[in-house]
């Protein structure tokens, strides 16, 4: 079992930046590949970014490439999502997720691949 708690969301103007954090507790953090997803009102949850268990592979949704960066700090059991050049369409609830098992170099991008989810943090970008 692992528990995930997101923080860092808020209200920001278009073009601004935010950094989301996801603190994990429970089993050894390095056992998990980690991902960020988001869900806007009336829409399905969508993949944003993922990082493999060993941090060696990252994957991004095309809509955030070049603007968002995922990273992990195993010593702090924390994964981050640095979001720059934010757009109104980035407005959503952002969720952190953990995937147990799998390859060390595999960054999963599908909702069904993840086993544990945080409660989410709201990001609102004003235009």
N, CA, C and O atoms as CSV, one atom per row, in Angstrom:
chain,resi,resn,atom,element,x,y,z
A,1,UNK,N,N,0.831,-1.194,0.000
A,1,UNK,CA,C,0.000,0.000,0.000
A,1,UNK,C,C,0.869,1.249,0.000
A,1,UNK,O,O,1.939,1.271,0.610
A,2,UNK,N,N,0.415,2.265,-0.672
A,2,UNK,CA,C,1.086,3.553,-0.640
A,2,UNK,C,C,0.008,4.627,-0.593
A,2,UNK,O,O,-1.028,4.511,-1.249
A,3,UNK,N,N,0.256,5.649,0.172
A,3,UNK,CA,C,-0.662,6.779,0.256
A,3,UNK,C,C,-0.025,7.980,-0.439
A,3,UNK,O,O,1.167,8.241,-0.276
A,4,UNK,N,N,-0.822,8.702,-1.209
A,4,UNK,CA,C,-0.329,9.813,-2.006
A,4,UNK,C,C,-1.069,11.089,-1.636
A,4,UNK,O,O,-2.296,11.100,-1.539
A,5,UNK,N,N,-0.319,12.158,-1.433
A,5,UNK,CA,C,-0.924,13.442,-1.090
A,5,UNK,C,C,-0.337,14.519,-1.990
A,5,UNK,O,O,0.866,14.779,-1.966
A,6,UNK,N,N,-1.205,15.141,-2.788
A,6,UNK,CA,C,-0.762,16.197,-3.696
A,6,UNK,C,C,-0.845,17.561,-3.016
A,6,UNK,O,O,-1.652,17.778,-2.112
A,7,UNK,N,N,0.003,18.465,-3.471
A,7,UNK,CA,C,-0.043,19.850,-3.006
A,7,UNK,C,C,0.530,20.747,-4.090
A,7,UNK,O,O,1.148,20.275,-5.045
A,8,UNK,N,N,0.315,22.051,-3.927
A,8,UNK,CA,C,0.915,23.008,-4.849
A,8,UNK,C,C,-0.030,23.606,-5.874
A,8,UNK,O,O,0.359,24.485,-6.643
A,9,UNK,N,N,-1.269,23.134,-5.889
A,9,UNK,CA,C,-2.222,23.706,-6.828
A,9,UNK,C,C,-2.625,25.114,-6.430
A,9,UNK,O,O,-2.264,25.592,-5.355
A,10,UNK,N,N,-3.372,25.771,-7.297
A,10,UNK,CA,C,-3.827,27.123,-6.997
A,10,UNK,C,C,-4.295,27.847,-8.230
A,10,UNK,O,O,-4.512,27.249,-9.285
A,11,UNK,N,N,-4.445,29.145,-8.079
A,11,UNK,CA,C,-4.889,30.017,-9.163
A,11,UNK,C,C,-3.688,30.777,-9.701
A,11,UNK,O,O,-2.928,31.366,-8.934
A,12,UNK,N,N,-3.516,30.764,-11.016
A,12,UNK,CA,C,-2.390,31.443,-11.647
A,12,UNK,C,C,-2.856,32.045,-12.962
A,12,UNK,O,O,-3.776,31.533,-13.599
A,13,UNK,N,N,-2.221,33.124,-13.360
A,13,UNK,CA,C,-2.555,33.737,-14.642
A,13,UNK,C,C,-1.923,32.957,-15.786
A,13,UNK,O,O,-0.908,32.284,-15.604
A,14,UNK,N,N,-2.516,33.050,-16.942
A,14,UNK,CA,C,-1.952,32.415,-18.124
A,14,UNK,C,C,-0.518,32.905,-18.329
A,14,UNK,O,O,-0.223,34.092,-18.186
A,15,UNK,N,N,0.362,31.968,-18.665
A,15,UNK,CA,C,1.772,32.281,-18.818
A,15,UNK,C,C,2.587,32.070,-17.552
A,15,UNK,O,O,3.818,32.092,-17.588
A,16,UNK,N,N,1.910,31.868,-16.447
A,16,UNK,CA,C,2.588,31.670,-15.177
A,16,UNK,C,C,3.024,30.235,-14.951
A,16,UNK,O,O,2.908,29.385,-15.834
A,17,UNK,N,N,3.533,29.981,-13.742
A,17,UNK,CA,C,4.076,28.671,-13.396
A,17,UNK,C,C,3.543,28.203,-12.051
A,17,UNK,O,O,3.187,28.998,-11.182
A,18,UNK,N,N,3.500,26.890,-11.915
A,18,UNK,CA,C,3.201,26.237,-10.639
A,18,UNK,C,C,4.043,24.978,-10.555
A,18,UNK,O,O,4.416,24.394,-11.573
A,19,UNK,N,N,4.338,24.567,-9.326
A,19,UNK,CA,C,4.978,23.273,-9.121
A,19,UNK,C,C,4.110,22.436,-8.203
A,19,UNK,O,O,3.850,22.810,-7.059
A,20,UNK,N,N,3.669,21.307,-8.712
A,20,UNK,CA,C,2.901,20.370,-7.910
A,20,UNK,C,C,3.843,19.365,-7.265
A,20,UNK,O,O,4.857,18.973,-7.844
A,21,UNK,N,N,3.489,18.960,-6.063
A,21,UNK,CA,C,4.247,17.935,-5.346
A,21,UNK,C,C,3.310,16.799,-4.974
A,21,UNK,O,O,2.122,17.008,-4.729
A,22,UNK,N,N,3.852,15.615,-4.935
A,22,UNK,CA,C,3.105,14.430,-4.508
A,22,UNK,C,C,3.977,13.663,-3.526
A,22,UNK,O,O,4.988,13.072,-3.904
A,23,UNK,N,N,3.577,13.681,-2.276
A,23,UNK,CA,C,4.323,12.991,-1.232
A,23,UNK,C,C,3.737,11.602,-1.033
A,23,UNK,O,O,2.524,11.442,-0.895
A,24,UNK,N,N,4.599,10.613,-1.020
A,24,UNK,CA,C,4.166,9.222,-0.878
A,24,UNK,C,C,4.600,8.662,0.466
A,24,UNK,O,O,5.697,8.947,0.946
A,25,UNK,N,N,3.750,7.881,1.054
A,25,UNK,CA,C,4.086,7.197,2.305
A,25,UNK,C,C,3.653,5.748,2.180
A,25,UNK,O,O,2.791,5.415,1.367
A,26,UNK,N,N,4.246,4.902,2.976
A,26,UNK,CA,C,3.912,3.489,2.909
A,26,UNK,C,C,5.107,2.695,2.421
A,26,UNK,O,O,6.206,2.819,2.961
A,27,UNK,N,N,4.894,1.888,1.411
A,27,UNK,CA,C,5.952,1.035,0.899
A,27,UNK,C,C,7.038,1.851,0.209
A,27,UNK,O,O,6.840,3.020,-0.122
A,28,UNK,N,N,8.166,1.229,0.002
A,28,UNK,CA,C,9.324,1.891,-0.566
A,28,UNK,C,C,8.961,2.600,-1.868
A,28,UNK,O,O,8.462,1.987,-2.812
A,29,UNK,N,N,9.220,3.883,-1.896
A,29,UNK,CA,C,8.843,4.731,-3.022
A,29,UNK,C,C,9.435,4.237,-4.327
A,29,UNK,O,O,8.780,4.300,-5.367
A,30,UNK,N,N,10.653,3.751,-4.287
A,30,UNK,CA,C,11.341,3.358,-5.517
A,30,UNK,C,C,10.723,2.130,-6.169
A,30,UNK,O,O,11.118,1.761,-7.275
A,31,UNK,N,N,9.752,1.481,-5.503
A,31,UNK,CA,C,9.068,0.339,-6.111
A,31,UNK,C,C,8.048,0.774,-7.161
A,31,UNK,O,O,7.523,-0.063,-7.896
A,32,UNK,N,N,7.762,2.083,-7.239
A,32,UNK,CA,C,6.644,2.551,-8.040
A,32,UNK,C,C,7.080,3.439,-9.184
A,32,UNK,O,O,7.954,4.293,-9.032
A,33,UNK,N,N,6.453,3.224,-10.343
A,33,UNK,CA,C,6.460,4.247,-11.382
A,33,UNK,C,C,5.378,5.250,-10.998
A,33,UNK,O,O,4.359,4.881,-10.415
A,34,UNK,N,N,5.601,6.507,-11.323
A,34,UNK,CA,C,4.695,7.560,-10.891
A,34,UNK,C,C,4.157,8.328,-12.087
A,34,UNK,O,O,4.825,8.467,-13.112
A,35,UNK,N,N,2.945,8.820,-11.934
A,35,UNK,CA,C,2.347,9.584,-13.017
A,35,UNK,C,C,1.498,10.726,-12.508
A,35,UNK,O,O,1.057,10.740,-11.359
A,36,UNK,N,N,1.280,11.681,-13.390
A,36,UNK,CA,C,0.341,12.781,-13.141
A,36,UNK,C,C,-0.757,12.719,-14.202
A,36,UNK,O,O,-0.497,12.536,-15.392
A,37,UNK,N,N,-1.965,12.874,-13.737
A,37,UNK,CA,C,-3.124,12.918,-14.613
A,37,UNK,C,C,-3.940,14.155,-14.256
A,37,UNK,O,O,-3.723,14.770,-13.212
A,38,UNK,N,N,-4.879,14.516,-15.129
A,38,UNK,CA,C,-5.745,15.647,-14.814
A,38,UNK,C,C,-7.141,15.379,-15.344
A,38,UNK,O,O,-7.349,14.604,-16.278
A,39,UNK,N,N,-8.089,16.054,-14.709
A,39,UNK,CA,C,-9.474,15.905,-15.120
A,39,UNK,C,C,-10.175,17.250,-15.016
A,39,UNK,O,O,-10.278,17.839,-13.940
A,40,UNK,N,N,-10.654,17.718,-16.161
A,40,UNK,CA,C,-11.416,18.959,-16.222
A,40,UNK,C,C,-12.906,18.628,-16.094
A,40,UNK,O,O,-13.304,17.498,-16.377
A,41,UNK,N,N,-13.730,19.577,-15.678
A,41,UNK,CA,C,-15.161,19.316,-15.531
A,41,UNK,C,C,-15.785,18.803,-16.823
A,41,UNK,O,O,-15.614,19.394,-17.889
A,42,UNK,N,N,-16.504,17.702,-16.712
A,42,UNK,CA,C,-17.190,17.139,-17.870
A,42,UNK,C,C,-16.311,16.350,-18.815
A,42,UNK,O,O,-16.769,15.901,-19.866
A,43,UNK,N,N,-15.051,16.178,-18.449
A,43,UNK,CA,C,-14.127,15.444,-19.314
A,43,UNK,C,C,-13.563,14.232,-18.592
A,43,UNK,O,O,-13.613,14.134,-17.366
A,44,UNK,N,N,-13.026,13.316,-19.380
A,44,UNK,CA,C,-12.391,12.134,-18.799
A,44,UNK,C,C,-11.016,12.495,-18.239
A,44,UNK,O,O,-10.392,13.480,-18.633
A,45,UNK,N,N,-10.575,11.659,-17.309
A,45,UNK,CA,C,-9.231,11.854,-16.771
A,45,UNK,C,C,-8.219,11.566,-17.878
A,45,UNK,O,O,-8.336,10.575,-18.599
A,46,UNK,N,N,-7.219,12.453,-18.003
A,46,UNK,CA,C,-6.242,12.279,-19.073
A,46,UNK,C,C,-4.825,12.280,-18.523
A,46,UNK,O,O,-4.530,12.885,-17.493
A,47,UNK,N,N,-3.980,11.596,-19.232
A,47,UNK,CA,C,-2.569,11.481,-18.886
A,47,UNK,C,C,-1.867,12.818,-19.092
A,47,UNK,O,O,-2.125,13.521,-20.069
A,48,UNK,N,N,-0.976,13.164,-18.162
A,48,UNK,CA,C,-0.178,14.380,-18.284
A,48,UNK,C,C,1.311,14.029,-18.423
A,48,UNK,O,O,1.963,14.422,-19.391
A,49,UNK,N,N,1.832,13.291,-17.451
A,49,UNK,CA,C,3.265,12.971,-17.461
A,49,UNK,C,C,3.511,11.756,-16.582
A,49,UNK,O,O,2.733,11.472,-15.672
A,50,UNK,N,N,4.595,11.040,-16.856
A,50,UNK,CA,C,4.954,9.870,-16.060
A,50,UNK,C,C,6.458,9.727,-15.996
A,50,UNK,O,O,7.187,10.204,-16.865
A,51,UNK,N,N,6.906,9.057,-14.942
A,51,UNK,CA,C,8.322,8.787,-14.761
A,51,UNK,C,C,8.483,7.348,-14.311
A,51,UNK,O,O,7.687,6.842,-13.519
A,52,UNK,N,N,9.514,6.692,-14.818
A,52,UNK,CA,C,9.731,5.285,-14.508
A,52,UNK,C,C,10.257,5.096,-13.087
A,52,UNK,O,O,10.616,6.059,-12.409
A,53,UNK,N,N,10.296,3.849,-12.656
A,53,UNK,CA,C,10.731,3.527,-11.286
A,53,UNK,C,C,12.138,4.031,-11.004
A,53,UNK,O,O,12.423,4.481,-9.894
A,54,UNK,N,N,13.013,3.961,-11.985
A,54,UNK,CA,C,14.397,4.389,-11.752
A,54,UNK,C,C,14.652,5.821,-12.215
A,54,UNK,O,O,15.786,6.299,-12.187
A,55,UNK,N,N,13.590,6.495,-12.641
A,55,UNK,CA,C,13.739,7.880,-13.085
A,55,UNK,C,C,14.387,8.025,-14.445
A,55,UNK,O,O,14.617,9.141,-14.909
A,56,UNK,N,N,14.683,6.906,-15.088
A,56,UNK,CA,C,15.418,6.960,-16.336
A,56,UNK,C,C,14.568,7.231,-17.561
A,56,UNK,O,O,15.101,7.532,-18.629
A,57,UNK,N,N,13.277,7.131,-17.426
A,57,UNK,CA,C,12.387,7.364,-18.563
A,57,UNK,C,C,11.238,8.263,-18.131
A,57,UNK,O,O,10.647,8.087,-17.066
A,58,UNK,N,N,10.943,9.219,-18.978
A,58,UNK,CA,C,9.783,10.089,-18.751
A,58,UNK,C,C,8.943,10.124,-20.022
A,58,UNK,O,O,9.425,9.890,-21.130
A,59,UNK,N,N,7.677,10.425,-19.813
A,59,UNK,CA,C,6.745,10.472,-20.937
A,59,UNK,C,C,5.765,11.613,-20.689
A,59,UNK,O,O,5.388,11.885,-19.549
A,60,UNK,N,N,5.358,12.279,-21.773
A,60,UNK,CA,C,4.472,13.426,-21.636
A,60,UNK,C,C,3.340,13.380,-22.657
A,60,UNK,O,O,3.491,12.861,-23.764
A,61,UNK,N,N,2.228,13.928,-22.258
A,61,UNK,CA,C,1.154,14.216,-23.206
A,61,UNK,C,C,1.678,15.282,-24.168
A,61,UNK,O,O,2.374,16.209,-23.754
A,62,UNK,N,N,1.344,15.149,-25.432
A,62,UNK,CA,C,1.830,16.117,-26.422
A,62,UNK,C,C,1.443,17.548,-26.070
A,62,UNK,O,O,2.168,18.488,-26.397
A,63,UNK,N,N,0.313,17.713,-25.409
A,63,UNK,CA,C,-0.176,19.060,-25.120
A,63,UNK,C,C,0.662,19.788,-24.064
A,63,UNK,O,O,0.540,21.002,-23.906
A,64,UNK,N,N,1.512,19.050,-23.341
A,64,UNK,CA,C,2.314,19.694,-22.291
A,64,UNK,C,C,3.812,19.592,-22.559
A,64,UNK,O,O,4.611,20.135,-21.796
A,65,UNK,N,N,4.197,18.916,-23.614
A,65,UNK,CA,C,5.620,18.777,-23.922
A,65,UNK,C,C,6.276,20.139,-24.078
A,65,UNK,O,O,5.740,21.034,-24.732
A,66,UNK,N,N,7.442,20.281,-23.468
A,66,UNK,CA,C,8.160,21.539,-23.545
A,66,UNK,C,C,7.725,22.554,-22.509
A,66,UNK,O,O,8.394,23.570,-22.319
A,67,UNK,N,N,6.606,22.295,-21.829
A,67,UNK,CA,C,6.116,23.209,-20.797
A,67,UNK,C,C,6.146,22.580,-19.402
A,67,UNK,O,O,6.419,23.268,-18.418
A,68,UNK,N,N,5.871,21.294,-19.313
A,68,UNK,CA,C,5.818,20.597,-18.029
A,68,UNK,C,C,7.021,19.668,-17.894
A,68,UNK,O,O,7.516,19.126,-18.882
A,69,UNK,N,N,7.481,19.494,-16.659
A,69,UNK,CA,C,8.578,18.579,-16.381
A,69,UNK,C,C,8.251,17.762,-15.144
A,69,UNK,O,O,7.916,18.316,-14.097
A,70,UNK,N,N,8.347,16.436,-15.266
A,70,UNK,CA,C,8.147,15.547,-14.125
A,70,UNK,C,C,9.509,15.124,-13.588
A,70,UNK,O,O,10.438,14.873,-14.356
A,71,UNK,N,N,9.619,15.049,-12.271
A,71,UNK,CA,C,10.858,14.605,-11.645
A,71,UNK,C,C,10.522,13.911,-10.340
A,71,UNK,O,O,9.417,14.057,-9.816
A,72,UNK,N,N,11.475,13.158,-9.817
A,72,UNK,CA,C,11.237,12.454,-8.561
A,72,UNK,C,C,12.448,12.573,-7.660
A,72,UNK,O,O,13.582,12.688,-8.125
A,73,UNK,N,N,12.193,12.543,-6.387
A,73,UNK,CA,C,13.241,12.573,-5.365
A,73,UNK,C,C,12.981,11.398,-4.434
A,73,UNK,O,O,12.149,11.484,-3.532
A,74,UNK,N,N,13.688,10.313,-4.654
A,74,UNK,CA,C,13.435,9.110,-3.861
A,74,UNK,C,C,13.776,9.307,-2.395
A,74,UNK,O,O,13.160,8.686,-1.529
A,75,UNK,N,N,14.734,10.150,-2.109
A,75,UNK,CA,C,15.111,10.389,-0.715
A,75,UNK,C,C,13.966,11.053,0.051
A,75,UNK,O,O,13.818,10.848,1.256
A,76,UNK,N,N,13.160,11.846,-0.653
A,76,UNK,CA,C,12.025,12.539,-0.033
A,76,UNK,C,C,10.694,11.858,-0.333
A,76,UNK,O,O,9.639,12.332,0.087
A,77,UNK,N,N,10.751,10.731,-1.070
A,77,UNK,CA,C,9.513,10.028,-1.445
A,77,UNK,C,C,8.516,10.982,-2.099
A,77,UNK,O,O,7.325,10.957,-1.792
A,78,UNK,N,N,9.014,11.814,-2.996
A,78,UNK,CA,C,8.181,12.852,-3.588
A,78,UNK,C,C,8.402,12.903,-5.100
A,78,UNK,O,O,9.523,12.763,-5.589
A,79,UNK,N,N,7.317,13.106,-5.813
A,79,UNK,CA,C,7.392,13.351,-7.249
A,79,UNK,C,C,6.824,14.741,-7.507
A,79,UNK,O,O,5.883,15.175,-6.843
A,80,UNK,N,N,7.407,15.428,-8.477
A,80,UNK,CA,C,7.046,16.809,-8.765
A,80,UNK,C,C,6.547,16.946,-10.197
A,80,UNK,O,O,6.884,16.148,-11.072
A,81,UNK,N,N,5.748,17.963,-10.412
A,81,UNK,CA,C,5.357,18.363,-11.754
A,81,UNK,C,C,5.544,19.865,-11.859
A,81,UNK,O,O,4.749,20.638,-11.325
A,82,UNK,N,N,6.596,20.272,-12.548
A,82,UNK,CA,C,6.839,21.690,-12.786
A,82,UNK,C,C,6.065,22.094,-14.025
A,82,UNK,O,O,6.249,21.517,-15.097
A,83,UNK,N,N,5.200,23.083,-13.875
A,83,UNK,CA,C,4.338,23.507,-14.976
A,83,UNK,C,C,4.648,24.964,-15.304
A,83,UNK,O,O,4.437,25.857,-14.483
A,84,UNK,N,N,5.148,25.187,-16.505
A,84,UNK,CA,C,5.471,26.526,-16.974
A,84,UNK,C,C,4.576,26.903,-18.153
A,84,UNK,O,O,3.939,26.045,-18.764
A,85,UNK,N,N,4.539,28.182,-18.456
A,85,UNK,CA,C,3.753,28.688,-19.593
A,85,UNK,C,C,2.333,28.134,-19.565
A,85,UNK,O,O,1.823,27.639,-20.571
A,86,UNK,N,N,1.717,28.225,-18.415
A,86,UNK,CA,C,0.386,27.646,-18.248
A,86,UNK,C,C,-0.649,28.323,-19.134
A,86,UNK,O,O,-0.592,29.527,-19.385
A,87,UNK,N,N,-1.587,27.523,-19.597
A,87,UNK,CA,C,-2.671,27.983,-20.457
A,87,UNK,C,C,-4.005,27.747,-19.762
A,87,UNK,O,O,-4.108,26.935,-18.842
A,88,UNK,N,N,-5.020,28.467,-20.216
A,88,UNK,CA,C,-6.345,28.290,-19.627
A,88,UNK,C,C,-6.789,26.832,-19.724
A,88,UNK,O,O,-7.433,26.314,-18.811
A,89,UNK,N,N,-6.449,26.180,-20.815
A,89,UNK,CA,C,-6.869,24.793,-21.018
A,89,UNK,C,C,-6.148,23.805,-20.112
A,89,UNK,O,O,-6.482,22.620,-20.118
A,90,UNK,N,N,-5.180,24.254,-19.341
A,90,UNK,CA,C,-4.537,23.393,-18.339
A,90,UNK,C,C,-5.355,23.328,-17.054
A,90,UNK,O,O,-5.032,22.554,-16.153
A,91,UNK,N,N,-6.406,24.128,-16.962
A,91,UNK,CA,C,-7.250,24.129,-15.768
A,91,UNK,C,C,-7.891,22.762,-15.562
A,91,UNK,O,O,-8.552,22.237,-16.458
A,92,UNK,N,N,-7.695,22.194,-14.383
A,92,UNK,CA,C,-8.209,20.858,-14.070
A,92,UNK,C,C,-7.839,20.506,-12.630
A,92,UNK,O,O,-7.084,21.216,-11.967
A,93,UNK,N,N,-8.388,19.402,-12.178
A,93,UNK,CA,C,-7.882,18.772,-10.953
A,93,UNK,C,C,-6.757,17.834,-11.370
A,93,UNK,O,O,-6.921,17.003,-12.262
A,94,UNK,N,N,-5.625,17.980,-10.716
A,94,UNK,CA,C,-4.450,17.170,-11.044
A,94,UNK,C,C,-4.273,16.079,-9.998
A,94,UNK,O,O,-4.303,16.331,-8.793
A,95,UNK,N,N,-4.088,14.856,-10.496
A,95,UNK,CA,C,-3.958,13.696,-9.635
A,95,UNK,C,C,-2.581,13.055,-9.804
A,95,UNK,O,O,-2.050,12.950,-10.910
A,96,UNK,N,N,-2.035,12.642,-8.695
A,96,UNK,CA,C,-0.812,11.856,-8.678
A,96,UNK,C,C,-1.210,10.382,-8.587
A,96,UNK,O,O,-2.199,10.041,-7.937
A,97,UNK,N,N,-0.441,9.514,-9.236
A,97,UNK,CA,C,-0.749,8.091,-9.217
A,97,UNK,C,C,0.532,7.279,-9.146
A,97,UNK,O,O,1.594,7.717,-9.586
A,98,UNK,N,N,0.406,6.077,-8.576
A,98,UNK,CA,C,1.542,5.179,-8.433
A,98,UNK,C,C,1.214,3.825,-9.038
A,98,UNK,O,O,0.126,3.281,-8.847
A,99,UNK,N,N,2.181,3.299,-9.769
A,99,UNK,CA,C,2.030,1.980,-10.392
A,99,UNK,C,C,3.046,1.045,-9.772
A,99,UNK,O,O,4.249,1.302,-9.819
A,100,UNK,N,N,2.564,-0.036,-9.194
A,100,UNK,CA,C,3.479,-0.992,-8.579
A,100,UNK,C,C,3.958,-2.003,-9.614
A,100,UNK,O,O,3.245,-2.325,-10.565
A,101,UNK,N,N,5.168,-2.495,-9.414
A,101,UNK,CA,C,5.726,-3.497,-10.314
A,101,UNK,C,C,6.045,-2.934,-11.685
A,101,UNK,O,O,6.056,-1.721,-11.893
A,102,UNK,N,N,6.305,-3.848,-12.622
A,102,UNK,CA,C,6.642,-3.420,-13.967
A,102,UNK,C,C,8.123,-3.146,-14.129
A,102,UNK,O,O,8.886,-3.232,-13.167
A,103,UNK,N,N,8.522,-2.820,-15.326
A,103,UNK,CA,C,9.926,-2.600,-15.615
A,103,UNK,C,C,10.472,-1.326,-14.994
A,103,UNK,O,O,9.743,-0.358,-14.775
A,104,UNK,N,N,11.769,-1.345,-14.716
A,104,UNK,CA,C,12.400,-0.179,-14.106
A,104,UNK,C,C,12.423,1.024,-15.041
A,104,UNK,O,O,12.475,2.169,-14.593
A,105,UNK,N,N,12.385,0.756,-16.338
A,105,UNK,CA,C,12.503,1.841,-17.305
A,105,UNK,C,C,11.169,2.230,-17.928
A,105,UNK,O,O,11.136,3.011,-18.879
A,106,UNK,N,N,10.081,1.700,-17.411
A,106,UNK,CA,C,8.788,1.906,-18.042
A,106,UNK,C,C,8.001,3.023,-17.360
A,106,UNK,O,O,7.730,2.966,-16.161
A,107,UNK,N,N,7.638,4.041,-18.147
A,107,UNK,CA,C,6.809,5.143,-17.668
A,107,UNK,C,C,5.411,4.947,-18.229
A,107,UNK,O,O,5.178,5.165,-19.418
A,108,UNK,N,N,4.486,4.538,-17.380
A,108,UNK,CA,C,3.137,4.182,-17.822
A,108,UNK,C,C,2.296,5.421,-18.087
A,108,UNK,O,O,2.420,6.428,-17.390
A,109,UNK,N,N,1.430,5.338,-19.112
A,109,UNK,CA,C,0.631,6.507,-19.493
A,109,UNK,C,C,-0.875,6.274,-19.462
A,109,UNK,O,O,-1.644,7.191,-19.752
A,110,UNK,N,N,-1.308,5.070,-19.116
A,110,UNK,CA,C,-2.743,4.777,-19.129
A,110,UNK,C,C,-3.304,4.750,-17.717
A,110,UNK,O,O,-2.656,4.265,-16.789
A,111,UNK,N,N,-4.515,5.275,-17.563
A,111,UNK,CA,C,-5.149,5.306,-16.247
A,111,UNK,C,C,-5.210,3.916,-15.621
A,111,UNK,O,O,-4.932,3.754,-14.433
A,112,UNK,N,N,-5.574,2.911,-16.421
A,112,UNK,CA,C,-5.796,1.573,-15.870
A,112,UNK,C,C,-4.511,0.915,-15.353
A,112,UNK,O,O,-4.572,-0.073,-14.621
A,113,UNK,N,N,-3.361,1.454,-15.726
A,113,UNK,CA,C,-2.097,0.854,-15.308
A,113,UNK,C,C,-1.720,1.220,-13.875
A,113,UNK,O,O,-0.833,0.600,-13.289
A,114,UNK,N,N,-2.379,2.210,-13.317
A,114,UNK,CA,C,-2.004,2.706,-11.999
A,114,UNK,C,C,-2.858,2.088,-10.903
A,114,UNK,O,O,-4.052,1.842,-11.078
A,115,UNK,N,N,-2.210,1.843,-9.763
A,115,UNK,CA,C,-2.856,1.135,-8.662
A,115,UNK,C,C,-3.328,2.056,-7.542
A,115,UNK,O,O,-4.304,1.753,-6.854
A,116,UNK,N,N,-2.641,3.170,-7.359
A,116,UNK,CA,C,-2.952,4.050,-6.238
A,116,UNK,C,C,-3.070,5.490,-6.739
A,116,UNK,O,O,-2.356,5.918,-7.646
A,117,UNK,N,N,-3.996,6.218,-6.117
A,117,UNK,CA,C,-4.285,7.584,-6.537
A,117,UNK,C,C,-4.381,8.519,-5.338
A,117,UNK,O,O,-4.840,8.131,-4.264
A,118,UNK,N,N,-3.944,9.751,-5.540
A,118,UNK,CA,C,-4.145,10.779,-4.543
A,118,UNK,C,C,-5.526,11.393,-4.690
A,118,UNK,O,O,-6.304,10.999,-5.559
A,119,UNK,N,N,-5.825,12.365,-3.830
A,119,UNK,CA,C,-7.137,13.004,-3.822
A,119,UNK,C,C,-7.248,14.135,-4.839
A,119,UNK,O,O,-8.350,14.577,-5.165
A,120,UNK,N,N,-6.128,14.594,-5.329
A,120,UNK,CA,C,-6.152,15.638,-6.354
A,120,UNK,C,C,-5.935,17.027,-5.793
A,120,UNK,O,O,-6.219,17.298,-4.626
A,121,UNK,N,N,-5.424,17.905,-6.651
A,121,UNK,CA,C,-5.229,19.309,-6.293
A,121,UNK,C,C,-5.699,20.159,-7.474
A,121,UNK,O,O,-5.390,19.859,-8.627
A,122,UNK,N,N,-6.444,21.215,-7.175
A,122,UNK,CA,C,-7.033,22.041,-8.229
A,122,UNK,C,C,-6.012,23.022,-8.780
A,122,UNK,O,O,-5.314,23.708,-8.033
A,123,UNK,N,N,-5.942,23.072,-10.103
A,123,UNK,CA,C,-5.145,24.080,-10.797
A,123,UNK,C,C,-6.088,24.893,-11.674
A,123,UNK,O,O,-6.789,24.343,-12.524
A,124,UNK,N,N,-6.099,26.192,-11.464
A,124,UNK,CA,C,-6.950,27.074,-12.246
A,124,UNK,C,C,-6.085,28.135,-12.908
A,124,UNK,O,O,-5.349,28.858,-12.237
A,125,UNK,N,N,-6.180,28.221,-14.229
A,125,UNK,CA,C,-5.396,29.185,-14.988
A,125,UNK,C,C,-6.355,30.208,-15.574
A,125,UNK,O,O,-7.224,29.875,-16.380
A,126,UNK,N,N,-6.189,31.442,-15.164
A,126,UNK,CA,C,-7.068,32.498,-15.660
A,126,UNK,C,C,-6.509,33.061,-16.967
A,126,UNK,O,O,-5.303,33.255,-17.119
A,127,UNK,N,N,-7.410,33.313,-17.889
A,127,UNK,CA,C,-6.971,33.798,-19.206
A,127,UNK,C,C,-6.972,35.320,-19.258
A,127,UNK,O,O,-6.632,35.903,-20.287
